[in-house]
């Protein structure tokens, strides 16, 4: 229905050409819908992608099948899953086949290699003064609850768990429940981040449980917050500062690349509407 809803001419209509690589009106419209953004932002994102693809080709950056497999394996291990369980979880949560997943991972790894090649020589370790200043200005970011009071809902059937989450009063004896207090220091950073972002008296998104089933946490309460010391978060701050510096280097690089690139704008969505 999504494809049918687009004008047939739009699907084949080339909107612009970036260094010999075409962007269609369909590409732009799809990006607008998926990210809920306007035509200008969607076009800018797609231009950046084409510039990245051209840079990867020109620099002859490659990713091997073993690198893709290693990334999948590490991600599965982080989520306490086997590789087959991970494939299944991705397929059920994102509707991606294993080949589609591998393609996306390849694109991610190619981009990471490109970004490292561009930014490697331009990024320096922050000074002690920079670290201390960042800590003082962002102290609120380094406080966390001591623990979380939750009810853990677990099921082998994702759909049944979705029914329970959407209707908490549903009688579901096949869904296991377990009330616990989870200390912040004893759980994974991913789970603590998930529970920190979840409003009180509500469910977290459903996540794989690592055993072929699915889990959602009902957050009842958070115990008093505590402030992390600078020494405890120093490495985290270093990564944040260097990440921000890296993003600025990349943003400047691709802005210059865009200014100097051969970009031909052929038509826009507005042109299509005006023509009608």
Backbone as CSV, one residue per row, in Angstrom:
resi,resn,N_x,N_y,N_z,CA_x,CA_y,CA_z,C_x,C_y,C_z
1,UNK,0.836,-1.200,0.000,0.000,0.000,0.000,0.865,1.243,0.000
2,UNK,2.022,1.156,0.708,2.926,2.298,0.757,3.450,2.633,-0.633
3,UNK,3.863,1.585,-1.361,4.399,1.807,-2.704,3.311,2.306,-3.634
4,UNK,2.118,1.720,-3.530,1.015,2.100,-4.400,0.628,3.556,-4.175
5,UNK,0.766,4.005,-2.926,0.353,5.371,-2.603,1.258,6.417,-3.232
6,UNK,2.448,6.014,-3.655,3.363,6.962,-4.299,3.050,7.048,-5.780
7,UNK,3.164,8.237,-6.311,2.936,8.433,-7.738,3.879,7.542,-8.539
8,UNK,3.362,6.866,-9.551,4.173,5.937,-10.338,5.368,6.627,-10.957
9,UNK,5.212,7.891,-11.358,6.314,8.626,-11.975,7.418,8.904,-10.950
10,UNK,7.025,9.002,-9.689,7.974,9.340,-8.644,8.980,8.222,-8.431
11,UNK,8.536,6.975,-8.588,9.386,5.827,-8.306,10.620,5.831,-9.194
12,UNK,10.449,6.159,-10.461,11.555,6.137,-11.405,12.201,7.500,-11.595
13,UNK,11.583,8.568,-11.087,12.084,9.916,-11.327,13.349,10.204,-10.554
14,UNK,14.402,10.601,-11.248,15.662,10.951,-10.595,15.560,12.384,-10.084
15,UNK,15.811,12.572,-8.802,15.736,13.891,-8.196,17.069,14.624,-8.308
16,UNK,18.158,13.907,-8.071,19.488,14.516,-8.147,20.539,13.447,-8.383
17,UNK,21.694,13.893,-8.849,22.818,12.983,-9.081,24.009,13.522,-8.294
18,UNK,24.566,12.669,-7.416,25.685,13.050,-6.561,26.920,12.251,-6.975
19,UNK,27.883,12.923,-7.582,29.108,12.257,-8.046,28.790,11.006,-8.863
20,UNK,27.807,11.142,-9.740,27.429,10.046,-10.627,26.461,9.048,-10.035
21,UNK,26.069,9.218,-8.758,25.145,8.296,-8.091,23.778,8.957,-7.968
22,UNK,22.732,8.261,-8.432,21.384,8.847,-8.495,20.632,8.724,-7.181
23,UNK,19.845,9.766,-6.879,18.871,9.763,-5.783,17.518,10.024,-6.411
24,UNK,16.560,9.126,-6.181,15.247,9.280,-6.798,14.280,10.015,-5.873
25,UNK,13.190,10.482,-6.460,12.137,11.104,-5.657,11.545,10.099,-4.680
26,UNK,11.504,8.852,-5.112,11.018,7.777,-4.232,11.921,7.648,-2.999
27,UNK,13.252,7.706,-3.209,14.197,7.633,-2.091,13.923,8.740,-1.079
28,UNK,13.701,9.944,-1.592,13.479,11.097,-0.720,12.175,10.956,0.051
29,UNK,11.118,10.589,-0.654,9.813,10.426,-0.008,9.861,9.346,1.068
30,UNK,10.535,8.243,0.770,10.660,7.146,1.739,11.402,7.603,2.987
31,UNK,12.486,8.360,2.805,13.265,8.872,3.943,12.423,9.842,4.772
32,UNK,11.636,10.661,4.112,10.766,11.610,4.816,9.769,10.888,5.703
33,UNK,9.177,9.815,5.179,8.158,9.074,5.924,8.781,8.303,7.077
34,UNK,9.901,7.635,6.818,10.531,6.809,7.845,11.051,7.633,9.011
35,UNK,11.613,8.822,8.729,12.214,9.645,9.779,11.341,10.820,10.200
36,UNK,10.191,10.977,9.532,9.270,12.069,9.831,9.978,13.430,9.746
37,UNK,10.614,13.658,8.598,11.363,14.899,8.374,10.908,15.524,7.058
38,UNK,11.340,16.768,6.808,10.936,17.438,5.579,11.853,17.055,4.415
39,UNK,11.513,17.542,3.231,12.244,17.169,2.022,13.705,17.608,2.083
40,UNK,13.967,18.810,2.608,15.337,19.324,2.677,16.222,18.414,3.531
41,UNK,15.747,18.049,4.716,16.541,17.199,5.604,16.741,15.809,5.002
42,UNK,15.692,15.277,4.390,15.797,13.951,3.758,16.824,13.987,2.631
43,UNK,16.788,15.044,1.824,17.747,15.186,0.718,19.173,15.288,1.241
44,UNK,19.367,16.061,2.315,20.705,16.225,2.895,21.254,14.892,3.397
45,UNK,20.393,14.099,4.046,20.812,12.784,4.558,21.232,11.877,3.406
46,UNK,20.433,11.863,2.340,20.732,11.000,1.197,21.980,11.462,0.445
47,UNK,22.179,12.779,0.355,23.409,13.302,-0.266,24.620,12.851,0.543
48,UNK,24.523,12.956,1.868,25.629,12.514,2.737,25.930,11.033,2.513
49,UNK,24.886,10.212,2.400,25.091,8.779,2.172,25.807,8.518,0.856
50,UNK,25.412,9.241,-0.185,26.054,9.063,-1.491,27.511,9.522,-1.463
51,UNK,27.789,10.609,-0.741,29.164,11.079,-0.605,30.011,10.049,0.151
52,UNK,29.416,9.442,1.177,30.120,8.400,1.926,30.413,7.199,1.027
53,UNK,29.423,6.784,0.241,29.617,5.654,-0.670,30.747,5.940,-1.655
54,UNK,30.785,7.174,-2.181,31.837,7.551,-3.131,33.205,7.546,-2.463
55,UNK,33.264,8.041,-1.221,34.532,8.047,-0.479,35.016,6.622,-0.206
56,UNK,34.091,5.746,0.155,34.448,4.340,0.419,35.016,3.695,-0.841
57,UNK,34.383,3.980,-1.980,34.874,3.435,-3.256,36.258,3.996,-3.592
58,UNK,36.411,5.307,-3.442,37.677,5.949,-3.807,38.826,5.513,-2.902
59,UNK,38.522,5.286,-1.632,39.559,4.856,-0.677,39.748,3.343,-0.688
60,UNK,38.914,2.653,-1.490,38.997,1.183,-1.609,38.868,0.497,-0.246
61,UNK,37.910,0.975,0.549,37.637,0.386,1.866,36.746,-0.840,1.674
62,UNK,37.107,-1.933,2.302,36.333,-3.175,2.172,36.038,-3.781,3.544
63,UNK,35.050,-4.657,3.567,34.691,-5.411,4.770,34.542,-6.871,4.365
64,UNK,35.211,-7.747,5.086,35.153,-9.171,4.752,33.965,-9.844,5.414
65,UNK,33.606,-11.023,4.922,32.493,-11.786,5.505,32.816,-12.194,6.941
66,UNK,34.105,-12.442,7.234,34.483,-12.822,8.602,34.293,-11.647,9.571
67,UNK,34.536,-10.417,9.115,34.308,-9.240,9.959,32.824,-9.077,10.264
68,UNK,31.987,-9.340,9.268,30.530,-9.261,9.467,30.084,-10.323,10.473
69,UNK,30.595,-11.534,10.311,30.232,-12.623,11.226,30.696,-12.314,12.650
70,UNK,31.909,-11.774,12.796,32.425,-11.437,14.128,31.548,-10.395,14.810
71,UNK,31.062,-9.419,14.042,30.191,-8.383,14.604,28.875,-8.995,15.081
72,UNK,28.310,-9.892,14.265,27.068,-10.571,14.640,27.281,-11.409,15.902
73,UNK,28.398,-12.131,15.941,28.713,-12.997,17.090,28.850,-12.184,18.376
74,UNK,29.575,-11.061,18.301,29.772,-10.225,19.482,28.457,-9.616,19.964
75,UNK,27.627,-9.193,19.017,26.331,-8.614,19.390,25.454,-9.662,20.048
76,UNK,25.458,-10.877,19.504,24.687,-11.977,20.092,25.171,-12.278,21.509
77,UNK,26.494,-12.310,21.688,27.070,-12.600,23.008,26.711,-11.525,24.022
78,UNK,26.725,-10.249,23.587,26.363,-9.155,24.492,24.927,-9.289,24.972
79,UNK,24.081,-9.863,24.113,22.676,-10.050,24.473,22.402,-11.442,25.027
80,UNK,23.505,-12.174,25.315,23.415,-13.516,25.902,22.565,-14.450,25.046
81,UNK,22.829,-14.430,23.740,22.108,-15.279,22.793,23.092,-16.065,21.943
82,UNK,22.588,-17.181,21.401,23.329,-17.850,20.351,23.099,-17.067,19.061
83,UNK,23.875,-17.359,18.031,23.721,-16.641,16.770,22.347,-16.911,16.159
84,UNK,21.888,-18.152,16.229,20.561,-18.475,15.675,19.457,-17.758,16.434
85,UNK,19.610,-17.648,17.761,18.617,-16.914,18.560,18.628,-15.435,18.193
86,UNK,19.814,-14.899,17.939,19.927,-13.489,17.556,19.265,-13.231,16.212
87,UNK,19.504,-14.120,15.233,18.857,-13.988,13.932,17.336,-13.989,14.098
88,UNK,16.852,-14.888,14.943,15.405,-15.001,15.166,14.847,-13.726,15.804
89,UNK,15.568,-13.195,16.801,15.113,-11.981,17.487,15.065,-10.793,16.531
90,UNK,16.084,-10.669,15.676,16.118,-9.572,14.691,14.980,-9.724,13.694
91,UNK,14.746,-10.950,13.256,13.677,-11.206,12.287,12.315,-10.852,12.876
92,UNK,12.095,-11.191,14.147,10.794,-10.949,14.772,10.607,-9.494,15.175
93,UNK,11.691,-8.827,15.560,11.544,-7.445,16.029,11.665,-6.415,14.912
94,UNK,12.479,-6.712,13.891,12.712,-5.737,12.818,12.338,-6.238,11.428
95,UNK,11.842,-7.475,11.352,11.445,-8.080,10.063,12.594,-8.121,9.072
96,UNK,13.811,-8.348,9.580,14.987,-8.435,8.726,15.431,-9.884,8.587
97,UNK,15.648,-10.322,7.365,16.204,-11.655,7.144,17.690,-11.630,7.486
98,UNK,18.316,-12.805,7.566,19.737,-12.857,7.898,20.578,-12.151,6.834
99,UNK,20.194,-12.285,5.573,20.952,-11.618,4.498,20.791,-10.103,4.570
100,UNK,19.587,-9.630,4.915,19.353,-8.189,5.064,20.141,-7.640,6.256
101,UNK,20.189,-8.431,7.333,20.952,-8.030,8.515,22.432,-7.908,8.175
102,UNK,22.958,-8.894,7.464,24.377,-8.865,7.075,24.679,-7.651,6.199
103,UNK,23.759,-7.313,5.318,23.949,-6.147,4.454,24.037,-4.870,5.283
104,UNK,23.138,-4.729,6.270,23.147,-3.539,7.122,24.424,-3.465,7.967
105,UNK,24.877,-4.624,8.457,26.100,-4.651,9.251,27.304,-4.292,8.387
106,UNK,27.302,-4.768,7.157,28.392,-4.420,6.236,28.430,-2.913,6.012
107,UNK,27.264,-2.299,5.795,27.199,-0.849,5.610,27.713,-0.121,6.850
108,UNK,27.338,-0.620,8.022,27.787,-0.003,9.280,29.306,-0.082,9.420
109,UNK,29.882,-1.263,9.153,31.326,-1.450,9.292,32.108,-0.629,8.267
110,UNK,31.584,-0.528,7.054,32.233,0.309,6.033,32.258,1.761,6.483
111,UNK,31.135,2.235,7.016,31.074,3.621,7.504,32.036,3.840,8.663
112,UNK,32.109,2.869,9.586,33.013,2.999,10.726,34.464,3.104,10.266
113,UNK,34.840,2.276,9.277,36.213,2.326,8.749,36.479,3.668,8.063
114,UNK,35.487,4.158,7.333,35.638,5.453,6.664,35.809,6.562,7.695
115,UNK,34.948,6.586,8.715,35.018,7.626,9.736,36.369,7.604,10.457
116,UNK,36.872,6.392,10.739,38.169,6.274,11.413,39.279,6.820,10.536
117,UNK,39.192,6.527,9.230,40.219,6.999,8.302,40.216,8.521,8.202
118,UNK,39.032,9.133,8.256,38.920,10.588,8.136,39.352,11.288,9.419
119,UNK,38.910,10.757,10.555,39.073,11.482,11.819,40.300,11.073,12.630
120,UNK,40.951,9.982,12.269,42.024,9.415,13.106,43.084,10.441,13.501
121,UNK,43.613,11.160,12.535,44.733,12.077,12.811,44.278,13.429,13.350
122,UNK,42.960,13.650,13.415,42.448,14.972,13.805,41.933,15.029,15.234
123,UNK,41.891,13.867,15.907,41.311,13.831,17.250,42.399,13.614,18.290
124,UNK,42.371,14.424,19.339,43.369,14.304,20.414,42.687,13.962,21.733
125,UNK,43.442,13.368,22.626,42.936,13.018,23.956,42.621,14.299,24.723
126,UNK,41.458,14.395,25.378,41.144,15.609,26.151,42.072,15.760,27.355
127,UNK,42.316,16.988,27.736,43.176,17.268,28.899,42.397,17.040,30.189
128,UNK,43.131,17.010,31.306,42.482,16.842,32.617,41.519,18.002,32.875
129,UNK,41.897,19.200,32.440,41.030,20.370,32.620,39.729,20.212,31.836
130,UNK,39.834,19.691,30.618,38.645,19.463,29.792,37.707,18.455,30.457
131,UNK,38.289,17.403,31.008,37.506,16.345,31.658,36.776,16.893,32.882
132,UNK,37.504,17.650,33.707,36.912,18.217,34.923,35.808,19.212,34.587
133,UNK,36.062,20.031,33.567,35.056,21.022,33.163,33.786,20.334,32.673
134,UNK,33.950,19.280,31.859,32.782,18.560,31.353,31.995,17.951,32.522
135,UNK,32.699,17.386,33.482,32.048,16.764,34.644,31.232,17.794,35.431
136,UNK,31.810,18.979,35.637,31.116,20.017,36.401,29.869,20.524,35.677
137,UNK,29.967,20.643,34.341,28.847,21.175,33.561,27.733,20.153,33.332
138,UNK,28.047,18.865,33.507,27.073,17.812,33.202,26.868,16.865,34.386
139,UNK,26.925,17.399,35.599,26.809,16.544,36.784,25.505,15.755,36.816
140,UNK,24.448,16.374,36.292,23.149,15.681,36.293,23.200,14.386,35.492
141,UNK,24.094,14.334,34.500,24.206,13.141,33.655,24.893,11.994,34.382
142,UNK,25.551,12.308,35.497,26.310,11.281,36.206,25.701,10.958,37.567
143,UNK,24.390,11.053,37.626,23.643,10.569,38.786,22.752,9.429,38.320
144,UNK,22.486,8.496,39.196,21.646,7.356,38.819,20.940,6.800,40.051
145,UNK,19.821,6.108,39.850,19.137,5.486,40.995,20.005,4.394,41.616
146,UNK,19.845,4.180,42.920,20.578,3.091,43.577,20.049,1.737,43.127
147,UNK,18.738,1.681,42.883,18.143,0.410,42.457,16.783,0.658,41.815
148,UNK,16.247,-0.390,41.194,14.953,-0.329,40.526,14.053,-1.438,41.078
149,UNK,12.852,-1.065,41.473,11.870,-2.066,41.891,10.994,-2.403,40.688
150,UNK,11.041,-3.653,40.249,10.373,-4.045,39.012,9.600,-5.350,39.180
151,UNK,8.663,-5.538,38.254,8.041,-6.848,38.063,8.489,-7.314,36.682
152,UNK,9.115,-8.476,36.630,9.653,-8.999,35.372,8.630,-9.944,34.760
153,UNK,8.225,-9.645,33.524,7.288,-10.491,32.783,8.066,-11.224,31.690
154,UNK,7.913,-12.534,31.648,8.690,-13.335,30.703,7.807,-14.350,29.994
155,UNK,8.028,-14.482,28.676,7.246,-15.429,27.880,8.052,-15.915,26.682
156,UNK,7.797,-17.133,26.251,8.403,-17.656,25.024,7.719,-17.085,23.792
157,UNK,6.487,-16.606,23.990,5.674,-16.097,22.877,5.623,-14.569,22.941
158,UNK,6.259,-13.926,22.001,6.315,-12.459,21.991,4.918,-11.841,21.904
159,UNK,4.049,-12.442,21.076,2.710,-11.874,20.898,1.910,-11.910,22.198
160,UNK,2.050,-13.001,22.952,1.336,-13.085,24.234,1.843,-12.010,25.198
161,UNK,3.150,-11.773,25.190,3.707,-10.754,26.066,3.244,-9.366,25.623
162,UNK,3.135,-9.144,24.317,2.629,-7.873,23.808,1.190,-7.645,24.277
163,UNK,0.385,-8.714,24.273,-1.003,-8.616,24.751,-1.039,-8.216,26.217
164,UNK,-0.137,-8.816,27.011,-0.104,-8.529,28.448,0.343,-7.093,28.708
165,UNK,1.338,-6.638,27.976,1.845,-5.277,28.151,0.779,-4.245,27.777
166,UNK,0.033,-4.522,26.710,-0.999,-3.579,26.272,-2.242,-3.657,27.156
167,UNK,-2.426,-4.777,27.853,-3.580,-4.952,28.729,-3.135,-5.639,30.025
168,UNK,-2.586,-4.890,30.979,-2.027,-5.480,32.199,-3.020,-6.319,33.001
169,UNK,-4.318,-6.072,32.837,-5.328,-6.836,33.587,-5.624,-8.195,32.941
170,UNK,-5.020,-8.461,31.811,-5.247,-9.727,31.117,-4.784,-10.901,31.965
171,UNK,-5.634,-11.910,32.104,-5.254,-13.121,32.830,-4.387,-13.969,31.907
172,UNK,-3.125,-14.167,32.294,-2.188,-14.876,31.420,-1.279,-15.776,32.257
173,UNK,-1.777,-16.942,32.668,-0.967,-17.850,33.500,0.264,-18.394,32.782
174,UNK,0.281,-18.303,31.454,1.435,-18.787,30.692,2.593,-17.802,30.688
175,UNK,2.373,-16.589,31.230,3.434,-15.579,31.304,3.984,-15.546,32.730
176,UNK,5.267,-15.826,32.867,5.892,-15.864,34.190,6.122,-14.449,34.710
177,UNK,5.898,-14.251,36.000,6.145,-12.950,36.625,7.058,-13.132,37.828
178,UNK,7.871,-12.121,38.077,8.832,-12.212,39.172,9.151,-10.800,39.645
179,UNK,8.789,-10.488,40.883,9.049,-9.149,41.419,10.432,-9.116,42.053
180,UNK,11.240,-8.117,41.681,12.613,-8.030,42.177,13.031,-6.581,42.385
181,UNK,14.064,-6.409,43.203,14.762,-5.136,43.307,16.117,-5.321,42.644
182,UNK,16.369,-4.542,41.599,17.594,-4.690,40.821,18.570,-3.566,41.170
183,UNK,19.686,-3.865,41.867,20.678,-2.827,42.175,21.328,-2.319,40.890
184,UNK,21.516,-1.020,40.806,22.115,-0.411,39.616,23.471,-1.026,39.312
185,UNK,24.260,-1.278,40.352,25.631,-1.761,40.171,25.698,-3.213,39.722
186,UNK,24.561,-3.926,39.790,24.574,-5.361,39.485,23.993,-5.693,38.112
187,UNK,23.445,-4.704,37.414,22.817,-4.985,36.120,23.644,-4.373,34.990
188,UNK,23.344,-4.787,33.770,24.115,-4.314,32.623,23.821,-2.839,32.340
189,UNK,24.765,-2.137,31.714,24.524,-0.732,31.347,23.300,-0.572,30.442
190,UNK,23.075,-1.564,29.546,21.923,-1.484,28.646,20.615,-1.531,29.430
191,UNK,20.538,-2.440,30.415,19.312,-2.558,31.208,19.128,-1.344,32.107
192,UNK,20.203,-0.870,32.730,20.070,0.304,33.601,19.621,1.521,32.801
193,UNK,20.133,1.661,31.588,19.721,2.770,30.726,18.253,2.648,30.350
194,UNK,17.828,1.413,30.045,16.428,1.164,29.686,15.500,1.516,30.847
195,UNK,15.857,1.089,32.060,15.007,1.340,33.232,15.037,2.808,33.646
196,UNK,16.153,3.466,33.433,16.253,4.895,33.768,15.329,5.723,32.880
197,UNK,15.201,5.327,31.614,14.373,6.074,30.661,12.889,5.731,30.758
198,UNK,12.560,4.626,31.428,11.163,4.180,31.495,10.394,4.949,32.575
199,UNK,9.232,5.520,32.260,8.434,6.213,33.282,7.966,5.238,34.356
200,UNK,7.771,5.757,35.565,7.260,4.917,36.643,5.883,4.367,36.291
201,UNK,5.588,3.187,36.806,4.298,2.526,36.593,3.999,2.278,35.113
202,UNK,5.030,1.876,34.402,4.847,1.524,32.996,5.831,0.425,32.614
203,UNK,5.590,-0.174,31.446,6.421,-1.266,30.963,7.560,-0.749,30.092
204,UNK,8.670,-1.466,30.127,9.740,-1.205,29.171,9.351,-1.843,27.839
205,UNK,10.014,-1.460,26.755,9.834,-2.208,25.507,10.195,-3.679,25.727
206,UNK,9.621,-4.546,24.931,9.916,-5.978,25.019,11.298,-6.233,24.433
207,UNK,12.107,-7.010,25.168,13.476,-7.319,24.726,13.706,-8.824,24.812
208,UNK,14.613,-9.360,24.000,14.958,-10.788,24.105,15.559,-11.072,25.474
209,UNK,15.279,-12.262,26.021,15.790,-12.597,27.354,17.086,-13.400,27.323
210,UNK,17.577,-13.719,26.114,18.816,-14.469,25.998,18.640,-15.966,26.031
211,UNK,17.402,-16.417,26.251,17.128,-17.859,26.296,16.057,-18.264,25.291
212,UNK,15.922,-17.469,24.250,14.921,-17.774,23.236,13.543,-17.218,23.548
213,UNK,13.406,-16.523,24.674,12.126,-15.931,25.052,12.209,-14.409,25.063
214,UNK,11.181,-13.790,25.679,11.098,-12.327,25.665,10.715,-11.814,27.051
215,UNK,11.177,-10.595,27.345,10.982,-10.014,28.669,10.542,-8.562,28.559
216,UNK,9.687,-8.158,29.499,9.382,-6.748,29.685,9.389,-6.482,31.190
217,UNK,9.905,-5.316,31.569,9.996,-4.947,32.985,8.941,-3.883,33.297
218,UNK,8.134,-4.139,34.332,7.188,-3.135,34.810,7.877,-2.390,35.946
219,UNK,8.108,-1.092,35.752,8.858,-0.304,36.722,7.927,0.257,37.800
220,UNK,8.089,-0.241,39.029,7.255,0.202,40.138,7.845,1.416,40.857
221,UNK,9.179,1.409,41.016,9.794,2.496,41.779,11.300,2.533,41.516
222,UNK,11.881,3.708,41.729,13.336,3.869,41.722,13.759,4.354,43.097
223,UNK,14.803,3.758,43.635,15.310,4.219,44.927,16.203,5.438,44.721
224,UNK,16.434,6.183,45.776,17.114,7.488,45.725,18.350,7.481,44.831
225,UNK,18.548,8.607,44.156,19.678,8.716,43.232,20.984,8.942,43.985
226,UNK,22.063,8.547,43.352,23.399,8.757,43.912,24.298,9.355,42.836
227,UNK,25.250,10.173,43.266,26.137,10.852,42.318,27.418,10.052,42.120
228,UNK,27.807,9.857,40.857,29.039,9.142,40.545,30.239,10.083,40.669
229,UNK,31.328,9.559,41.213,32.541,10.352,41.359,33.239,10.499,40.014
230,UNK,34.043,11.561,39.901,34.735,11.840,38.647,35.598,10.660,38.212
231,UNK,36.333,10.055,39.154,37.212,8.935,38.809,36.431,7.757,38.232
232,UNK,35.180,7.598,38.677,34.370,6.468,38.214,33.869,6.663,36.782
233,UNK,33.757,7.916,36.354,33.188,8.187,35.023,34.201,8.847,34.085
234,UNK,35.456,8.858,34.492,36.484,9.543,33.705,36.588,8.991,32.283
235,UNK,36.657,7.669,32.161,36.764,7.057,30.831,35.527,7.345,29.986
236,UNK,34.376,7.351,30.650,33.124,7.659,29.950,33.160,9.089,29.400
237,UNK,33.652,10.024,30.198,33.741,11.424,29.768,34.725,11.573,28.612
238,UNK,35.858,10.874,28.698,36.846,10.915,27.615,36.208,10.455,26.308
239,UNK,35.453,9.360,26.386,34.787,8.837,25.179,33.762,9.820,24.634
240,UNK,33.030,10.487,25.531,32.020,11.459,25.106,32.685,12.642,24.398
241,UNK,33.734,13.199,25.017,34.411,14.363,24.440,35.032,14.018,23.092
242,UNK,35.708,12.876,23.019,36.336,12.470,21.763,35.285,12.143,20.707
243,UNK,34.131,11.611,21.145,33.031,11.338,20.221,32.468,12.620,19.631
244,UNK,32.326,13.646,20.484,31.828,14.937,20.006,32.816,15.580,19.039
245,UNK,34.119,15.470,19.372,35.149,16.026,18.498,35.160,15.297,17.157
246,UNK,34.996,13.983,17.230,34.971,13.162,16.013,33.798,13.546,15.119
247,UNK,32.617,13.739,15.724,31.439,14.122,14.951,31.623,15.478,14.289
248,UNK,32.289,16.402,14.979,32.531,17.726,14.406,33.496,17.640,13.232
249,UNK,34.540,16.810,13.376,35.500,16.615,12.284,34.797,16.041,11.060
250,UNK,33.947,15.026,11.279,33.227,14.385,10.175,32.240,15.350,9.529
251,UNK,31.528,16.115,10.364,30.555,17.077,9.853,31.236,18.122,8.977
252,UNK,32.370,18.634,9.444,33.121,19.634,8.665,33.650,19.024,7.366
253,UNK,34.146,17.794,7.456,34.724,17.133,6.281,33.679,16.961,5.187
254,UNK,32.513,16.435,5.571,31.485,16.183,4.552,30.810,17.470,4.079
255,UNK,30.816,18.505,4.914,30.310,19.810,4.463,31.209,20.360,3.354
256,UNK,32.530,20.247,3.552,33.461,20.693,2.508,33.329,19.827,1.260
257,UNK,33.158,18.531,1.483,33.023,17.605,0.356,31.770,17.936,-0.458
258,UNK,30.688,18.268,0.249,29.431,18.608,-0.420,29.584,19.890,-1.241
259,UNK,30.277,20.879,-0.663,30.472,22.150,-1.369,31.246,21.973,-2.671
260,UNK,32.174,21.013,-2.677,33.043,20.824,-3.838,32.595,19.685,-4.762
261,UNK,31.558,18.943,-4.336,31.136,17.775,-5.111,30.293,18.176,-6.319
262,UNK,30.294,17.277,-7.286,29.456,17.468,-8.479,28.053,16.957,-8.164
263,UNK,27.154,17.889,-7.793,25.779,17.534,-7.426,24.828,18.241,-8.387
264,UNK,24.055,17.463,-9.099,23.083,18.022,-10.048,21.669,17.780,-9.524
265,UNK,20.936,18.855,-9.244,19.537,18.747,-8.818,18.659,18.797,-10.065
266,UNK,17.893,17.749,-10.282,17.078,17.645,-11.490,15.635,18.050,-11.225
267,UNK,15.062,17.536,-10.151,13.685,17.903,-9.795,13.468,17.649,-8.309
268,UNK,12.442,18.292,-7.761,12.084,18.105,-6.343,10.633,17.638,-6.264
269,UNK,10.233,17.242,-5.074,8.837,16.844,-4.862,7.912,18.028,-5.118
270,UNK,8.394,19.238,-4.781,7.578,20.438,-5.012,7.366,20.637,-6.504
271,UNK,8.405,20.368,-7.301,8.266,20.472,-8.757,7.169,19.547,-9.263
272,UNK,7.133,18.335,-8.689,6.132,17.347,-9.102,4.724,17.852,-8.780
273,UNK,4.578,18.455,-7.582,3.263,18.957,-7.178,2.836,20.130,-8.049
274,UNK,3.788,21.039,-8.325,3.470,22.211,-9.162,3.084,21.792,-10.570
275,UNK,3.735,20.723,-11.066,3.465,20.255,-12.420,2.035,19.700,-12.549
276,UNK,1.512,19.222,-11.422,0.144,18.676,-11.430,-0.887,19.796,-11.399
